[in-house]
């Protein structure tokens, strides 16, 4: 599974990858804000999972840097997923984000070039 995601990610240009990650962050933030009433009781579990994933990825990256070895995509994926959970937690804690649906539509439009590059 990680090899599939690695191949798809390498096809995307750097500009579109940045746009895709930005749109992903905005989408996750707005979705967390939209469903904050239902998910606020699970907020600390989401935060705990995010911190565990981020600390695991950080430890592996630092040990690989110390050993002068290459970091694999799985570790980067865990770190990004942990960061996304952290953004989701922040979205849950901020239900008062104005114009949520417009931000969601803009984020989807920002991410379209990245999706187009992935499936070329």
N, CA, C and O of each residue as an XYZ file, in Angstrom:
480
protein
N       0.821     -1.182      0.000
C       0.000      0.000      0.000
C       0.874      1.258      0.000
O       0.590      2.215     -0.721
N       1.928      1.252      0.804
C       2.781      2.434      0.871
C       3.536      2.635     -0.433
O       3.816      3.771     -0.816
N       3.872      1.538     -1.126
C       4.546      1.669     -2.418
C       3.639      2.345     -3.436
O       4.101      3.143     -4.252
N       2.341      2.025     -3.390
C       1.376      2.644     -4.291
C       1.312      4.150     -4.055
O       1.359      4.930     -5.006
N       1.205      4.559     -2.795
C       1.150      5.987     -2.474
C       2.459      6.687     -2.818
O       2.459      7.846     -3.232
N       3.568      5.984     -2.646
C       4.860      6.584     -2.975
C       4.971      6.827     -4.477
O       5.467      7.871     -4.900
N       4.510      5.866     -5.290
C       4.553      6.047     -6.740
C       3.652      7.195     -7.186
O       4.025      7.978     -8.060
N       2.468      7.293     -6.587
C       1.546      8.369     -6.953
C       2.120      9.724     -6.560
O       2.030     10.683     -7.327
N       2.708      9.810     -5.376
C       3.231     11.081     -4.886
C       4.409     11.556     -5.723
O       4.580     12.760     -5.917
N       5.217     10.642     -6.219
C       6.387     11.039     -7.012
C       5.996     11.578     -8.385
O       6.798     12.252     -9.031
N       4.772     11.290     -8.843
C       4.331     11.794    -10.137
C       3.917     13.261    -10.086
O       3.883     13.931    -11.118
N       3.608     13.758     -8.911
C       3.087     15.119     -8.754
C       4.249     16.106     -8.694
O       5.263     15.844     -8.048
N       4.095     17.240     -9.373
C       5.134     18.274     -9.316
C       5.171     18.898     -7.924
O       4.230     18.766     -7.142
N       6.273     19.576     -7.633
C       6.441     20.145     -6.288
C       5.386     21.211     -5.998
O       4.858     21.283     -4.888
N       5.083     22.032     -6.990
C       4.070     23.080     -6.802
C       2.704     22.473     -6.505
O       2.012     22.906     -5.583
N       2.321     21.475     -7.286
C       1.015     20.853     -7.076
C       0.978     20.029     -5.798
O      -0.082     19.881     -5.190
N       2.111     19.494     -5.385
C       2.152     18.773     -4.112
C       1.924     19.736     -2.948
O       1.210     19.414     -1.999
N       2.532     20.910     -3.028
C       2.300     21.923     -1.986
C       0.841     22.375     -1.974
O       0.243     22.531     -0.909
N       0.272     22.585     -3.159
C      -1.140     22.968     -3.230
C      -2.037     21.862     -2.683
O      -3.017     22.137     -1.991
N      -1.702     20.613     -2.993
C      -2.498     19.495     -2.501
C      -2.450     19.365     -0.993
O      -3.473     19.126     -0.352
N      -1.259     19.523     -0.421
C      -1.147     19.442      1.039
C      -1.843     20.618      1.721
O      -2.441     20.453      2.784
N      -1.769     21.804      1.116
C      -2.472     22.962      1.673
C      -3.976     22.749      1.637
O      -4.674     23.039      2.608
N      -4.474     22.242      0.514
C      -5.916     21.994      0.431
C      -6.342     20.892      1.388
O      -7.433     20.948      1.955
N      -5.496     19.899      1.571
C      -5.805     18.824      2.513
C      -5.902     19.358      3.942
O      -6.797     18.974      4.695
N      -4.988     20.237      4.306
C      -5.022     20.839      5.646
C      -6.289     21.667      5.827
O      -6.940     21.587      6.868
N      -6.640     22.465      4.815
C      -7.851     23.281      4.920
C      -9.109     22.425      4.995
O     -10.017     22.720      5.771
N      -9.165     21.365      4.190
C     -10.336     20.484      4.203
C     -10.483     19.819      5.561
O     -11.586     19.763      6.104
N      -9.400     19.318      6.111
C      -9.461     18.642      7.412
C      -9.841     19.624      8.514
O     -10.615     19.281      9.407
N      -9.307     20.835      8.462
C      -9.646     21.850      9.464
C     -11.130     22.194      9.414
O     -11.787     22.278     10.452
N     -11.655     22.393      8.214
C     -13.066     22.759      8.079
C     -13.970     21.592      8.448
O     -15.006     21.796      9.080
N     -13.601     20.371      8.067
C     -14.429     19.220      8.449
C     -14.451     19.032      9.957
O     -15.491     18.698     10.525
N     -13.323     19.241     10.608
C     -13.301     19.182     12.067
C     -14.173     20.249     12.681
O     -14.834     20.013     13.692
N     -14.178     21.427     12.075
C     -15.010     22.512     12.583
C     -16.494     22.240     12.341
O     -17.335     22.586     13.171
N     -16.810     21.624     11.209
C     -18.212     21.338     10.892
C     -18.813     20.287     11.823
O     -19.983     20.379     12.195
N     -18.023     19.302     12.192
C     -18.531     18.215     13.027
C     -18.022     18.307     14.461
O     -17.903     17.288     15.142
N     -17.726     19.503     14.919
C     -17.114     19.657     16.239
C     -18.056     19.277     17.372
O     -17.604     18.762     18.395
N     -19.343     19.515     17.215
C     -20.282     19.202     18.296
C     -20.323     17.699     18.547
O     -20.360     17.258     19.696
N     -20.316     16.913     17.472
C     -20.381     15.460     17.618
C     -19.053     14.866     18.073
O     -19.037     13.849     18.766
N     -17.944     15.486     17.692
C     -16.629     14.883     17.916
C     -15.854     15.456     19.090
O     -14.749     14.994     19.377
N     -16.403     16.448     19.777
C     -15.638     17.081     20.850
C     -15.357     16.106     21.989
O     -14.353     16.250     22.687
N     -16.222     15.121     22.186
C     -15.975     14.156     23.267
C     -14.831     13.198     22.946
O     -14.285     12.566     23.850
N     -14.465     13.082     21.674
C     -13.344     12.222     21.280
C     -12.061     13.026     21.052
O     -11.061     12.476     20.592
N     -12.085     14.306     21.366
C     -10.970     15.198     21.056
C      -9.656     14.783     21.676
O      -8.616     14.840     21.019
N      -9.686     14.369     22.926
C      -8.421     14.014     23.580
C      -7.847     12.704     23.049
O      -6.629     12.526     23.040
N      -8.703     11.789     22.607
C      -8.203     10.561     21.987
C      -7.571     10.868     20.631
O      -6.555     10.280     20.260
N      -8.180     11.789     19.902
C      -7.611     12.209     18.619
C      -6.269     12.900     18.840
O      -5.314     12.668     18.099
N      -6.204     13.748     19.860
C      -4.940     14.421     20.184
C      -3.872     13.420     20.611
O      -2.713     13.547     20.217
N      -4.250     12.436     21.405
C      -3.296     11.413     21.836
C      -2.769     10.619     20.644
O      -1.566     10.373     20.548
N      -3.654     10.217     19.740
C      -3.220      9.500     18.541
C      -2.309     10.341     17.668
O      -1.320      9.844     17.129
N      -2.644     11.618     17.530
C      -1.812     12.514     16.723
C      -0.422     12.657     17.324
O       0.578     12.598     16.608
N      -0.360     12.842     18.625
C       0.945     13.012     19.277
C       1.778     11.735     19.191
O       2.987     11.801     18.967
N       1.148     10.582     19.364
C       1.895      9.322     19.245
C       2.475      9.154     17.847
O       3.638      8.778     17.697
N       1.669      9.431     16.822
C       2.162      9.288     15.453
C       3.268     10.296     15.139
O       4.261      9.949     14.500
N       3.100     11.525     15.579
C       4.116     12.548     15.309
C       5.414     12.231     16.042
O       6.495     12.352     15.466
N       5.318     11.826     17.309
C       6.537     11.496     18.057
C       7.226     10.260     17.493
O       8.455     10.195     17.470
N       6.450      9.279     17.039
C       7.056      8.097     16.422
C       7.814      8.494     15.152
O       8.961      8.095     14.951
N       7.160      9.281     14.304
C       7.813      9.696     13.059
C       9.050     10.544     13.344
O      10.076     10.391     12.682
N       8.954     11.426     14.318
C      10.098     12.270     14.664
C      11.261     11.435     15.194
O      12.412     11.679     14.835
N      10.968     10.452     16.045
C      12.031      9.583     16.559
C      12.714      8.811     15.442
O      13.941      8.725     15.404
N      11.928      8.249     14.534
C      12.516      7.472     13.442
C      13.352      8.368     12.535
O      14.444      7.982     12.118
N      12.846      9.560     12.229
C      13.597     10.482     11.368
C      14.905     10.893     12.035
O      15.947     10.939     11.381
N      14.859     11.191     13.327
C      16.087     11.597     14.019
C      17.092     10.450     14.122
O      18.293     10.668     13.963
N      16.615      9.232     14.386
C      17.538      8.096     14.430
C      18.126      7.813     13.055
O      19.307      7.484     12.945
N      17.316      7.936     12.003
C      17.844      7.743     10.654
C      18.846      8.837     10.292
O      19.832      8.569      9.605
N      18.606     10.048     10.740
C      19.557     11.127     10.493
C      20.864     10.847     11.231
O      21.949     11.077     10.697
N      20.750     10.352     12.453
C      21.938     10.052     13.243
C      22.750      8.928     12.603
O      23.980      8.970     12.615
N      22.077      7.931     12.049
C      22.761      6.803     11.418
C      23.113      7.071      9.957
O      23.681      6.208      9.288
N      22.780      8.268      9.455
C      22.999      8.625      8.050
C      22.319      7.649      7.102
O      22.881      7.295      6.066
N      21.124      7.216      7.445
C      20.365      6.336      6.559
C      19.133      7.073      6.049
O      18.778      8.147      6.536
N      18.500      6.472      5.066
C      17.381      7.107      4.390
C      16.079      6.828      5.142
O      15.866      5.719      5.632
N      15.221      7.825      5.230
C      13.912      7.664      5.860
C      12.941      7.132      4.817
O      12.860      7.667      3.712
N      12.206      6.084      5.162
C      11.282      5.502      4.196
C       9.964      6.267      4.174
O       9.685      7.084      5.052
N       9.167      5.984      3.157
C       7.915      6.704      2.953
C       6.903      6.396      4.047
O       6.072      7.244      4.372
N       6.959      5.212      4.612
C       6.022      4.832      5.671
C       6.137      5.781      6.867
O       5.123      6.188      7.435
N       7.346      6.128      7.245
C       7.552      7.047      8.365
C       7.026      8.433      8.035
O       6.401      9.082      8.874
N       7.277      8.885      6.818
C       6.760     10.184      6.399
C       5.237     10.162      6.389
O       4.599     11.135      6.791
N       4.655      9.062      5.935
C       3.200      8.922      5.919
C       2.628      8.981      7.330
O       1.617      9.644      7.559
N       3.262      8.297      8.275
C       2.797      8.345      9.666
C       2.891      9.760     10.227
O       1.993     10.204     10.941
N       3.953     10.456      9.914
C       4.104     11.828     10.388
C       3.053     12.758      9.805
O       2.492     13.593     10.515
N       2.787     12.615      8.512
C       1.765     13.450      7.877
C       0.386     13.116      8.427
O      -0.421     14.016      8.658
N       0.106     11.832      8.639
C      -1.190     11.439      9.188
C      -1.359     11.962     10.615
O      -2.449     12.397     10.989
N      -0.302     11.924     11.403
C      -0.358     12.489     12.748
C      -0.589     13.989     12.715
O      -1.352     14.522     13.520
N       0.071     14.673     11.782
C      -0.129     16.111     11.627
C      -1.564     16.414     11.211
O      -2.157     17.384     11.683
N      -2.129     15.582     10.323
C      -3.516     15.778      9.907
C      -4.481     15.550     11.062
O      -5.476     16.265     11.187
N      -4.202     14.566     11.903
C      -5.040     14.375     13.093
C      -4.951     15.576     14.028
O      -5.947     15.962     14.639
N      -3.774     16.164     14.141
C      -3.616     17.360     14.969
C      -4.416     18.531     14.394
O      -5.055     19.267     15.144
N      -4.387     18.707     13.090
C      -5.183     19.751     12.440
C      -6.670     19.474     12.640
O      -7.448     20.402     12.857
N      -7.070     18.205     12.570
C      -8.469     17.829     12.807
C      -8.878     18.181     14.232
O      -9.985     18.671     14.458
N      -7.997     17.934     15.190
C      -8.267     18.294     16.582
C      -8.425     19.807     16.725
O      -9.320     20.273     17.431
N      -7.568     20.567     16.065
C      -7.686     22.026     16.112
C      -9.008     22.467     15.493
O      -9.650     23.393     15.990
N      -9.417     21.805     14.410
C     -10.710     22.114     13.807
C     -11.869     21.801     14.732
O     -12.849     22.543     14.777
N     -11.764     20.705     15.471
C     -12.814     20.352     16.428
C     -12.910     21.406     17.522
O     -14.007     21.720     17.984
N     -11.790     21.947     17.933
C     -11.781     22.931     19.011
C     -12.204     24.331     18.556
O     -12.400     25.214     19.390
N     -12.348     24.542     17.247
C     -12.743     25.863     16.740
C     -14.009     25.753     15.896
O     -13.933     25.797     14.669
N     -15.160     25.613     16.526
C     -16.396     25.493     15.740
C     -16.870     26.821     15.151
O     -17.790     26.828     14.332
N     -16.276     27.926     15.539
C     -16.749     29.230     15.096
C     -16.053     29.728     13.828
O     -16.058     30.931     13.565
N     -15.463     28.842     13.045
C     -14.816     29.249     11.793
C     -15.894     29.799     10.854
O     -16.862     29.099     10.557
N     -15.741     31.042     10.385
C     -16.773     31.607      9.511
C     -16.652     31.080      8.085
O     -15.563     30.716      7.639
N     -17.760     31.043      7.385
C     -17.823     30.676      5.963
C     -17.214     29.302      5.698
O     -16.399     29.150      4.788
N     -17.599     28.317      6.476
C     -16.993     26.981      6.387
C     -17.166     26.364      5.005
O     -16.218     25.811      4.449
N     -18.356     26.455      4.454
C     -18.615     25.800      3.176
C     -17.809     26.459      2.051
O     -17.373     25.773      1.126
N     -17.607     27.778      2.119
C     -16.822     28.459      1.091
C     -15.341     28.098      1.200
O     -14.658     27.944      0.187
N     -14.858     27.968      2.408
C     -13.465     27.544      2.602
C     -13.281     26.121      2.091
O     -12.257     25.804      1.486
N     -14.273     25.261      2.333
C     -14.206     23.878      1.857
C     -14.188     23.822      0.333
O     -13.406     23.069     -0.248
N     -15.030     24.602     -0.314
C     -15.060     24.631     -1.780
C     -13.745     25.178     -2.333
O     -13.211     24.636     -3.300
N     -13.222     26.239     -1.732
C     -11.941     26.802     -2.183
C     -10.808     25.796     -1.998
O      -9.926     25.698     -2.852
N     -10.822     25.053     -0.899
C      -9.775     24.053     -0.659
C      -9.850     22.928     -1.681
O      -8.818     22.440     -2.143
N     -11.048     22.516     -2.034
C     -11.193     21.470     -3.057
C     -10.678     21.975     -4.400
O     -10.003     21.239     -5.120
N     -10.987     23.215     -4.739
C     -10.502     23.779     -6.001
C      -8.985     23.938     -6.013
O      -8.351     23.754     -7.051
N      -8.403     24.277     -4.871
C      -6.943     24.396     -4.783
C      -6.279     23.035     -4.985
O      -5.189     22.960     -5.552
N      -6.919     21.966     -4.530
C      -6.331     20.639     -4.614
C      -6.539     19.917     -5.925
O      -5.942     18.861     -6.138
N      -7.369     20.448     -6.816
C      -7.646     19.759     -8.079
C      -6.419     19.552     -8.970
O      -6.298     18.474     -9.552
N      -5.498     20.520     -9.114
C      -4.311     20.245     -9.944
C      -3.467     19.084     -9.415
O      -2.885     18.330    -10.194
N      -3.404     18.945     -8.115
C      -2.644     17.846     -7.525
C      -3.297     16.506     -7.841
O      -2.610     15.540     -8.173
N      -4.604     16.448     -7.740
C      -5.326     15.206     -8.045
C      -5.187     14.872     -9.521
O      -5.040     13.704     -9.880
N      -5.233     15.887    -10.382
C      -5.065     15.661    -11.818
C      -3.686     15.079    -12.120
O      -3.560     14.171    -12.941
N      -2.647     15.603    -11.457
C      -1.294     15.084    -11.667
C      -1.140     13.655    -11.164
O      -0.394     12.865    -11.743
N      -1.843     13.325    -10.089
C      -1.709     11.974     -9.526
C      -2.216     10.906    -10.473
O      -1.627      9.829    -10.574
N      -3.300     11.195    -11.166
C      -3.937     10.173    -11.989
C      -3.701     10.383    -13.472
O      -4.517      9.963    -14.293
N      -2.604     11.022    -13.827
C      -2.207     11.180    -15.226
C      -1.642      9.902    -15.750
O      -1.250      9.833    -16.915
